[in-house]
Amino acid sequence: MTRTIDAIALDDAVNFISMEADCLDHRDYAAWLSLWADDGIYAIPIDPAAADLADRLNYAYDDAAMRRMRVARLTSGESMSARDAANTLRSVSRFRLLDADGDGVTRIRCAQNLVAYRRGTHRTYAANVTYALRREGSEIRLTEKTVRLLNSTDALAGMSFLL
């Protein structure tokens, strides 16, 4: 049996990435979790040049179970990150198609500027973000999101949001 896998067009990927940013800014974590493939990995490396993130120290390296636990902490009201959570506004731009492999995974890199407002203070987080997207039936799913913060080697303040 031959399986045909459709590549994801750049405009479909841009719309998906914009929707993901909107879900996070509006704290629609249930919708955000539904965007992920079961085998997806959410990573925020400390080392900006790290290639093998599974073998490195990261701010986050989350599989499906860890993403659910992270969302539970953010929404429980019981952790410090859930109390007085920051309001966020993301801008995503400069989209570049990196590749589309034979398994139907399309890789896109973009810039993300995130402004977080909490307790009268604005903080800005700039990052290069790489997305790996795959079609599952008629839906697009995240198989990887890697957020490479420009200041990843600096000490980061406690974050009460997802990048």
TIRO-2110 file (N, C-alpha, C; in Angstrom, 1 decimal):
// TIRO-2110
0.8, -1.2, 0.0, N, 1, A
0.0, 0.0, 0.0, CA, 1, A
0.9, 1.2, 0.0, C, 1, A
0.7, 2.1, -0.9, N, 2, A
1.5, 3.3, -1.0, CA, 2, A
0.7, 4.5, -0.4, C, 2, A
1.4, 5.2, 0.5, N, 3, A
0.8, 6.3, 1.2, CA, 3, A
1.3, 7.6, 0.6, C, 3, A
0.4, 8.5, 0.2, N, 4, A
0.8, 9.8, -0.3, CA, 4, A
0.6, 10.8, 0.8, C, 4, A
1.7, 11.6, 1.0, N, 5, A
1.7, 12.6, 2.0, CA, 5, A
1.8, 14.0, 1.4, C, 5, A
0.9, 14.8, 1.7, N, 6, A
0.9, 16.2, 1.1, CA, 6, A
1.9, 17.1, 1.9, C, 6, A
2.8, 17.8, 1.2, N, 7, A
3.6, 18.8, 1.8, CA, 7, A
2.7, 19.9, 2.3, C, 7, A
3.1, 20.6, 3.2, N, 8, A
2.3, 21.7, 3.8, CA, 8, A
2.8, 23.0, 3.1, C, 8, A
1.9, 23.7, 2.5, N, 9, A
2.3, 25.0, 1.8, CA, 9, A
2.7, 26.0, 2.8, C, 9, A
3.5, 26.9, 2.4, N, 10, A
4.0, 27.9, 3.3, CA, 10, A
2.9, 28.8, 3.8, C, 10, A
1.9, 29.2, 3.0, N, 11, A
0.8, 30.0, 3.5, CA, 11, A
0.0, 29.2, 4.6, C, 11, A
-0.2, 27.9, 4.4, N, 12, A
-0.9, 27.1, 5.4, CA, 12, A
-0.1, 27.0, 6.7, C, 12, A
1.2, 26.9, 6.6, N, 13, A
2.1, 26.9, 7.8, CA, 13, A
2.1, 28.2, 8.5, C, 13, A
2.1, 29.3, 7.8, N, 14, A
2.1, 30.6, 8.4, CA, 14, A
0.8, 30.8, 9.1, C, 14, A
-0.3, 30.4, 8.5, N, 15, A
-1.6, 30.5, 9.2, CA, 15, A
-1.7, 29.7, 10.5, C, 15, A
-1.1, 28.5, 10.4, N, 16, A
-1.1, 27.6, 11.6, CA, 16, A
-0.2, 28.2, 12.7, C, 16, A
0.9, 28.7, 12.3, N, 17, A
1.8, 29.3, 13.3, CA, 17, A
1.2, 30.5, 14.0, C, 17, A
0.5, 31.3, 13.2, N, 18, A
-0.2, 32.5, 13.7, CA, 18, A
-1.3, 32.1, 14.6, C, 18, A
-2.0, 31.0, 14.3, N, 19, A
-3.1, 30.5, 15.2, CA, 19, A
-2.5, 30.0, 16.5, C, 19, A
-1.3, 29.3, 16.4, N, 20, A
-0.7, 28.9, 17.6, CA, 20, A
-0.3, 30.0, 18.5, C, 20, A
0.2, 31.1, 18.0, N, 21, A
0.6, 32.3, 18.8, CA, 21, A
-0.6, 32.9, 19.4, C, 21, A
-1.7, 32.9, 18.7, N, 22, A
-3.0, 33.5, 19.2, CA, 22, A
-3.5, 32.7, 20.3, C, 22, A
-3.5, 31.3, 20.2, N, 23, A
-3.9, 30.5, 21.3, CA, 23, A
-3.1, 30.7, 22.6, C, 23, A
-1.8, 30.9, 22.4, N, 24, A
-0.9, 31.2, 23.6, CA, 24, A
-1.2, 32.5, 24.2, C, 24, A
-1.4, 33.6, 23.4, N, 25, A
-1.6, 34.9, 23.9, CA, 25, A
-3.0, 35.0, 24.6, C, 25, A
-3.9, 34.2, 24.2, N, 26, A
-5.2, 34.2, 24.8, CA, 26, A
-5.4, 33.1, 25.9, C, 26, A
-4.3, 32.5, 26.2, N, 27, A
-4.3, 31.4, 27.2, CA, 27, A
-5.3, 30.3, 26.9, C, 27, A
-5.5, 30.0, 25.6, N, 28, A
-6.4, 28.9, 25.2, CA, 28, A
-5.5, 27.7, 25.1, C, 28, A
-5.1, 27.2, 26.3, N, 29, A
-4.2, 26.1, 26.4, CA, 29, A
-4.8, 24.8, 25.8, C, 29, A
-6.1, 24.6, 26.0, N, 30, A
-6.7, 23.3, 25.5, CA, 30, A
-6.5, 23.3, 23.9, C, 30, A
-6.8, 24.4, 23.3, N, 31, A
-6.6, 24.5, 21.8, CA, 31, A
-5.2, 24.3, 21.5, C, 31, A
-4.3, 24.9, 22.3, N, 32, A
-2.8, 24.8, 22.0, CA, 32, A
-2.4, 23.3, 22.1, C, 32, A
-2.8, 22.6, 23.1, N, 33, A
-2.5, 21.2, 23.2, CA, 33, A
-3.0, 20.4, 22.1, C, 33, A
-4.2, 20.8, 21.5, N, 34, A
-4.8, 20.0, 20.4, CA, 34, A
-4.0, 20.2, 19.1, C, 34, A
-3.1, 21.2, 19.1, N, 35, A
-2.3, 21.4, 17.8, CA, 35, A
-1.2, 20.4, 17.7, C, 35, A
-0.9, 19.7, 18.8, N, 36, A
0.3, 18.9, 18.8, CA, 36, A
0.1, 17.5, 18.4, C, 36, A
1.0, 16.9, 17.7, N, 37, A
1.0, 15.4, 17.4, CA, 37, A
1.4, 14.7, 18.7, C, 37, A
1.0, 13.5, 18.9, N, 38, A
1.3, 12.8, 20.1, CA, 38, A
2.8, 12.6, 20.4, C, 38, A
3.6, 12.6, 19.3, N, 39, A
5.0, 12.4, 19.5, CA, 39, A
5.8, 13.7, 19.4, C, 39, A
5.1, 14.8, 19.5, N, 40, A
5.7, 16.2, 19.3, CA, 40, A
6.6, 16.5, 20.5, C, 40, A
7.6, 17.4, 20.2, N, 41, A
8.5, 17.8, 21.3, CA, 41, A
8.6, 19.4, 21.2, C, 41, A
8.4, 20.0, 22.4, N, 42, A
8.5, 21.4, 22.6, CA, 42, A
9.8, 21.7, 23.4, C, 42, A
10.7, 22.4, 22.7, N, 43, A
12.0, 22.6, 23.3, CA, 43, A
12.4, 24.1, 23.3, C, 43, A
13.1, 24.4, 24.4, N, 44, A
13.7, 25.7, 24.6, CA, 44, A
15.2, 25.5, 25.1, C, 44, A
16.1, 25.4, 24.1, N, 45, A
17.5, 25.1, 24.5, CA, 45, A
18.2, 26.3, 25.2, C, 45, A
19.1, 25.9, 26.0, N, 46, A
20.0, 27.0, 26.6, CA, 46, A
21.1, 27.3, 25.7, C, 46, A
21.7, 26.3, 25.1, N, 47, A
22.8, 26.4, 24.2, CA, 47, A
22.3, 26.8, 22.8, C, 47, A
22.6, 28.0, 22.3, N, 48, A
22.0, 28.5, 21.1, CA, 48, A
22.4, 27.6, 19.9, C, 48, A
23.5, 26.9, 20.0, N, 49, A
24.0, 26.1, 18.9, CA, 49, A
23.7, 24.6, 19.0, C, 49, A
23.0, 24.2, 20.0, N, 50, A
22.8, 22.8, 20.3, CA, 50, A
22.0, 22.2, 19.2, C, 50, A
22.4, 21.0, 18.8, N, 51, A
21.7, 20.3, 17.7, CA, 51, A
20.9, 19.1, 18.3, C, 51, A
21.5, 18.3, 19.1, N, 52, A
20.8, 17.2, 19.8, CA, 52, A
20.3, 17.6, 21.1, C, 52, A
19.0, 18.1, 21.1, N, 53, A
18.4, 18.7, 22.3, CA, 53, A
18.1, 17.7, 23.3, C, 53, A
17.9, 16.5, 22.9, N, 54, A
17.5, 15.4, 23.9, CA, 54, A
18.7, 15.1, 24.8, C, 54, A
19.9, 15.5, 24.4, N, 55, A
21.1, 15.2, 25.2, CA, 55, A
21.7, 16.4, 25.8, C, 55, A
20.9, 17.5, 25.9, N, 56, A
21.4, 18.7, 26.5, CA, 56, A
20.5, 19.2, 27.6, C, 56, A
21.0, 20.2, 28.3, N, 57, A
20.2, 20.9, 29.3, CA, 57, A
19.4, 21.9, 28.6, C, 57, A
18.1, 22.0, 28.9, N, 58, A
17.2, 22.9, 28.2, CA, 58, A
16.3, 23.6, 29.2, C, 58, A
15.8, 24.7, 28.9, N, 59, A
14.8, 25.3, 29.7, CA, 59, A
13.5, 24.5, 29.7, C, 59, A
13.3, 23.9, 28.5, N, 60, A
12.1, 23.0, 28.4, CA, 60, A
12.5, 22.0, 27.3, C, 60, A
12.1, 20.7, 27.6, N, 61, A
12.1, 19.7, 26.6, CA, 61, A
11.0, 18.8, 26.9, C, 61, A
9.8, 19.1, 26.3, N, 62, A
8.5, 18.5, 26.7, CA, 62, A
8.0, 17.6, 25.7, C, 62, A
7.6, 16.4, 26.1, N, 63, A
6.8, 15.5, 25.3, CA, 63, A
5.4, 15.8, 25.6, C, 63, A
4.5, 15.0, 25.2, N, 64, A
3.0, 15.2, 25.4, CA, 64, A
2.7, 15.3, 26.9, C, 64, A
3.2, 14.4, 27.6, N, 65, A
2.9, 14.3, 29.1, CA, 65, A
3.4, 15.6, 29.8, C, 65, A
4.6, 16.0, 29.5, N, 66, A
5.2, 17.2, 30.1, CA, 66, A
4.4, 18.5, 29.6, C, 66, A
4.0, 18.5, 28.4, N, 67, A
3.2, 19.7, 27.9, CA, 67, A
1.9, 19.8, 28.7, C, 67, A
1.2, 18.7, 28.9, N, 68, A
0.0, 18.7, 29.7, CA, 68, A
0.3, 19.1, 31.2, C, 68, A
1.4, 18.6, 31.8, N, 69, A
1.7, 19.0, 33.1, CA, 69, A
2.0, 20.5, 33.2, C, 69, A
2.8, 21.0, 32.2, N, 70, A
3.1, 22.4, 32.2, CA, 70, A
1.8, 23.3, 32.1, C, 70, A
0.9, 22.9, 31.3, N, 71, A
-0.4, 23.6, 31.2, CA, 71, A
-1.2, 23.5, 32.5, C, 71, A
-1.2, 22.3, 33.1, N, 72, A
-1.9, 22.2, 34.4, CA, 72, A
-1.3, 23.1, 35.4, C, 72, A
0.0, 23.3, 35.5, N, 73, A
0.6, 24.2, 36.4, CA, 73, A
0.2, 25.6, 36.1, C, 73, A
0.2, 26.0, 34.8, N, 74, A
-0.2, 27.4, 34.5, CA, 74, A
-1.6, 27.7, 34.7, C, 74, A
-2.5, 26.7, 34.8, N, 75, A
-3.9, 26.9, 34.9, CA, 75, A
-4.5, 26.5, 36.3, C, 75, A
-3.6, 25.9, 37.1, N, 76, A
-4.1, 25.4, 38.4, CA, 76, A
-4.4, 26.5, 39.4, C, 76, A
-3.7, 27.6, 39.3, N, 77, A
-3.8, 28.7, 40.4, CA, 77, A
-3.0, 28.4, 41.6, C, 77, A
-2.3, 27.2, 41.6, N, 78, A
-1.6, 26.8, 42.8, CA, 78, A
-0.1, 27.0, 42.7, C, 78, A
0.5, 27.2, 41.5, N, 79, A
1.9, 27.4, 41.4, CA, 79, A
2.2, 28.9, 41.2, C, 79, A
3.4, 29.3, 41.5, N, 80, A
3.8, 30.7, 41.3, CA, 80, A
3.6, 31.2, 39.9, C, 80, A
3.9, 30.3, 38.9, N, 81, A
3.7, 30.7, 37.5, CA, 81, A
2.3, 31.0, 37.2, C, 81, A
1.3, 30.4, 37.9, N, 82, A
-0.1, 30.6, 37.6, CA, 82, A
-0.7, 31.8, 38.3, C, 82, A
-0.1, 32.3, 39.3, N, 83, A
-0.6, 33.4, 40.0, CA, 83, A
-0.1, 34.7, 39.3, C, 83, A
-1.0, 35.6, 39.1, N, 84, A
-0.6, 36.8, 38.5, CA, 84, A
0.2, 36.6, 37.2, C, 84, A
-0.3, 35.7, 36.3, N, 85, A
0.4, 35.4, 35.1, CA, 85, A
0.5, 36.6, 34.2, C, 85, A
1.6, 36.6, 33.4, N, 86, A
1.8, 37.7, 32.5, CA, 86, A
0.8, 37.7, 31.4, C, 86, A
0.5, 38.9, 30.9, N, 87, A
-0.2, 39.0, 29.6, CA, 87, A
0.8, 39.1, 28.6, C, 87, A
0.6, 38.4, 27.5, N, 88, A
1.6, 38.3, 26.4, CA, 88, A
1.0, 38.8, 25.1, C, 88, A
1.9, 39.2, 24.2, N, 89, A
1.5, 39.6, 22.8, CA, 89, A
2.7, 39.1, 22.0, C, 89, A
2.4, 38.2, 21.1, N, 90, A
3.5, 37.7, 20.2, CA, 90, A
3.3, 38.2, 18.8, C, 90, A
4.4, 38.5, 18.2, N, 91, A
4.5, 38.8, 16.7, CA, 91, A
5.4, 37.8, 16.1, C, 91, A
4.9, 37.1, 15.1, N, 92, A
5.7, 36.2, 14.3, CA, 92, A
5.9, 36.7, 12.9, C, 92, A
7.1, 36.6, 12.4, N, 93, A
7.4, 37.1, 11.1, CA, 93, A
8.6, 36.4, 10.5, C, 93, A
8.9, 36.9, 9.3, N, 94, A
10.1, 36.4, 8.5, CA, 94, A
10.1, 34.8, 8.4, C, 94, A
9.1, 34.3, 7.8, N, 95, A
8.9, 32.9, 7.7, CA, 95, A
9.7, 32.4, 6.5, C, 95, A
10.4, 31.3, 6.8, N, 96, A
11.3, 30.6, 5.8, CA, 96, A
11.0, 29.1, 5.8, C, 96, A
10.7, 28.6, 4.6, N, 97, A
10.6, 27.2, 4.5, CA, 97, A
12.0, 26.6, 4.5, C, 97, A
12.3, 25.7, 5.4, N, 98, A
13.6, 25.1, 5.5, CA, 98, A
13.6, 23.8, 4.6, C, 98, A
12.6, 22.9, 4.8, N, 99, A
12.6, 21.7, 4.0, CA, 99, A
11.2, 21.0, 4.2, C, 99, A
11.0, 20.1, 3.3, N, 100, A
9.8, 19.2, 3.5, CA, 100, A
10.4, 17.8, 3.1, C, 100, A
10.4, 16.9, 4.1, N, 101, A
10.9, 15.6, 3.9, CA, 101, A
9.9, 14.6, 3.3, C, 101, A
10.4, 13.4, 3.0, N, 102, A
9.6, 12.4, 2.4, CA, 102, A
8.5, 11.8, 3.3, C, 102, A
8.7, 12.1, 4.6, N, 103, A
7.7, 11.6, 5.6, CA, 103, A
6.6, 12.6, 5.9, C, 103, A
6.5, 13.7, 5.1, N, 104, A
5.5, 14.6, 5.2, CA, 104, A
5.7, 15.7, 6.2, C, 104, A
6.9, 15.8, 6.8, N, 105, A
7.2, 16.8, 7.8, CA, 105, A
7.8, 18.0, 7.1, C, 105, A
7.2, 19.2, 7.3, N, 106, A
7.6, 20.4, 6.8, CA, 106, A
8.2, 21.3, 7.9, C, 106, A
9.4, 21.8, 7.7, N, 107, A
10.1, 22.6, 8.7, CA, 107, A
10.1, 24.1, 8.2, C, 107, A
9.7, 24.9, 9.2, N, 108, A
9.6, 26.4, 8.9, CA, 108, A
10.4, 27.1, 10.0, C, 108, A
11.1, 28.1, 9.7, N, 109, A
11.7, 29.0, 10.7, CA, 109, A
11.2, 30.4, 10.6, C, 109, A
11.0, 31.0, 11.8, N, 110, A
10.4, 32.3, 11.8, CA, 110, A
11.0, 33.1, 13.0, C, 110, A
10.8, 34.4, 13.0, N, 111, A
11.2, 35.2, 14.1, CA, 111, A
10.0, 35.4, 15.0, C, 111, A
10.2, 35.4, 16.3, N, 112, A
9.1, 35.7, 17.3, CA, 112, A
9.6, 36.8, 18.2, C, 112, A
8.8, 37.8, 18.3, N, 113, A
9.0, 38.8, 19.4, CA, 113, A
7.8, 38.7, 20.3, C, 113, A
8.1, 38.5, 21.6, N, 114, A
7.1, 38.3, 22.6, CA, 114, A
7.2, 39.4, 23.6, C, 114, A
6.2, 40.1, 23.9, N, 115, A
6.2, 41.1, 25.0, CA, 115, A
5.3, 40.6, 26.1, C, 115, A
5.8, 40.5, 27.3, N, 116, A
5.1, 40.0, 28.4, CA, 116, A
4.9, 41.2, 29.4, C, 116, A
3.7, 41.4, 29.9, N, 117, A
3.4, 42.5, 30.8, CA, 117, A
3.0, 41.8, 32.1, C, 117, A
3.7, 42.2, 33.2, N, 118, A
3.3, 41.6, 34.5, CA, 118, A
3.8, 42.6, 35.6, C, 118, A
2.9, 43.0, 36.5, N, 119, A
3.2, 43.8, 37.6, CA, 119, A
3.8, 45.1, 37.2, C, 119, A
3.3, 45.8, 36.2, N, 120, A
3.8, 47.1, 35.8, CA, 120, A
5.1, 47.1, 35.0, C, 120, A
5.5, 45.9, 34.6, N, 121, A
6.8, 45.8, 33.8, CA, 121, A
6.6, 45.0, 32.5, C, 121, A
7.2, 45.6, 31.5, N, 122, A
7.2, 44.9, 30.2, CA, 122, A
8.6, 44.2, 30.0, C, 122, A
8.5, 43.0, 29.5, N, 123, A
9.8, 42.3, 29.2, CA, 123, A
9.6, 41.8, 27.7, C, 123, A
10.7, 41.8, 27.0, N, 124, A
10.7, 41.4, 25.6, CA, 124, A
11.6, 40.2, 25.5, C, 124, A
11.0, 39.2, 24.8, N, 125, A
11.8, 37.9, 24.5, CA, 125, A
11.8, 37.8, 23.0, C, 125, A
13.0, 37.8, 22.4, N, 126, A
13.1, 37.6, 20.9, CA, 126, A
13.7, 36.2, 20.7, C, 126, A
13.2, 35.6, 19.7, N, 127, A
13.7, 34.2, 19.4, CA, 127, A
13.5, 33.9, 17.9, C, 127, A
14.4, 32.9, 17.5, N, 128, A
14.2, 32.2, 16.3, CA, 128, A
13.5, 30.9, 16.6, C, 128, A
12.4, 30.7, 16.0, N, 129, A
11.6, 29.5, 16.3, CA, 129, A
11.5, 28.6, 15.1, C, 129, A
11.8, 27.3, 15.3, N, 130, A
11.7, 26.4, 14.2, CA, 130, A
10.5, 25.5, 14.5, C, 130, A
9.6, 25.3, 13.5, N, 131, A
8.5, 24.4, 13.6, CA, 131, A
8.6, 23.3, 12.7, C, 131, A
8.3, 22.1, 13.2, N, 132, A
8.2, 20.9, 12.3, CA, 132, A
6.7, 20.6, 12.3, C, 132, A
6.1, 20.6, 11.1, N, 133, A
4.6, 20.4, 11.0, CA, 133, A
4.4, 19.1, 10.1, C, 133, A
3.3, 18.4, 10.4, N, 134, A
2.9, 17.2, 9.7, CA, 134, A
1.4, 17.2, 9.6, C, 134, A
1.0, 16.7, 8.4, N, 135, A
-0.5, 16.5, 8.3, CA, 135, A
-0.9, 15.2, 8.9, C, 135, A
-2.0, 15.2, 9.7, N, 136, A
-2.6, 14.0, 10.2, CA, 136, A
-4.0, 14.1, 9.8, C, 136, A
-4.3, 13.3, 8.7, N, 137, A
-5.7, 13.4, 8.1, CA, 137, A
-5.8, 14.8, 7.4, C, 137, A
-6.8, 15.5, 7.8, N, 138, A
-7.0, 16.9, 7.2, CA, 138, A
-6.4, 18.0, 8.1, C, 138, A
-5.8, 17.6, 9.2, N, 139, A
-5.3, 18.6, 10.2, CA, 139, A
-3.8, 18.7, 10.1, C, 139, A
-3.3, 19.8, 10.4, N, 140, A
-1.8, 20.0, 10.6, CA, 140, A
-1.5, 19.9, 12.1, C, 140, A
-0.4, 19.2, 12.4, N, 141, A
0.0, 19.0, 13.8, CA, 141, A
1.4, 19.4, 13.9, C, 141, A
1.7, 19.9, 15.1, N, 142, A
3.1, 20.2, 15.5, CA, 142, A
3.8, 18.9, 15.9, C, 142, A
5.0, 18.7, 15.3, N, 143, A
5.8, 17.5, 15.7, CA, 143, A
7.0, 18.1, 16.5, C, 143, A
7.3, 19.3, 16.3, N, 144, A
8.4, 19.9, 17.0, CA, 144, A
8.3, 21.5, 17.0, C, 144, A
8.6, 22.1, 18.1, N, 145, A
8.7, 23.5, 18.2, CA, 145, A
9.9, 23.8, 19.0, C, 145, A
10.9, 24.4, 18.4, N, 146, A
12.2, 24.8, 19.1, CA, 146, A
12.3, 26.3, 19.2, C, 146, A
12.3, 26.8, 20.4, N, 147, A
12.4, 28.3, 20.6, CA, 147, A
13.9, 28.6, 21.0, C, 147, A
14.6, 29.2, 20.1, N, 148, A
16.0, 29.6, 20.4, CA, 148, A
16.0, 31.1, 20.8, C, 148, A
15.9, 31.3, 22.1, N, 149, A
15.9, 32.7, 22.6, CA, 149, A
17.3, 33.4, 22.3, C, 149, A
17.2, 34.7, 21.9, N, 150, A
18.5, 35.4, 21.6, CA, 150, A
19.3, 35.5, 22.9, C, 150, A
18.7, 35.5, 24.0, N, 151, A
19.5, 35.7, 25.3, CA, 151, A
19.4, 34.4, 26.1, C, 151, A
19.4, 33.3, 25.4, N, 152, A
19.3, 32.0, 26.1, CA, 152, A
20.4, 31.6, 27.1, C, 152, A
21.5, 32.2, 27.0, N, 153, A
22.6, 31.9, 27.9, CA, 153, A
22.6, 32.9, 29.1, C, 153, A
21.7, 33.9, 29.1, N, 154, A
21.6, 34.7, 30.2, CA, 154, A
20.6, 34.1, 31.2, C, 154, A
20.6, 34.6, 32.5, N, 155, A
19.6, 34.2, 33.5, CA, 155, A
18.3, 34.7, 33.0, C, 155, A
17.3, 33.9, 33.0, N, 156, A
16.0, 34.4, 32.6, CA, 156, A
15.1, 34.5, 33.8, C, 156, A
14.3, 35.5, 33.9, N, 157, A
13.3, 35.7, 35.0, CA, 157, A
12.3, 34.6, 34.9, C, 157, A
11.7, 34.3, 36.0, N, 158, A
10.6, 33.3, 36.0, CA, 158, A
9.5, 33.7, 35.0, C, 158, A
9.2, 32.8, 34.2, N, 159, A
8.2, 33.0, 33.1, CA, 159, A
6.9, 32.4, 33.5, C, 159, A
5.8, 33.2, 33.4, N, 160, A
4.5, 32.7, 33.7, CA, 160, A
3.7, 32.5, 32.5, C, 160, A
4.3, 32.0, 31.4, N, 161, A
3.7, 31.8, 30.1, CA, 161, A
4.5, 30.8, 29.3, C, 161, A
4.0, 30.3, 28.3, N, 162, A
4.7, 29.4, 27.3, CA, 162, A
5.3, 30.3, 26.2, C, 162, A
6.5, 29.9, 25.8, N, 163, A
7.1, 30.6, 24.6, CA, 163, A
6.6, 29.9, 23.4, C, 163, A
END
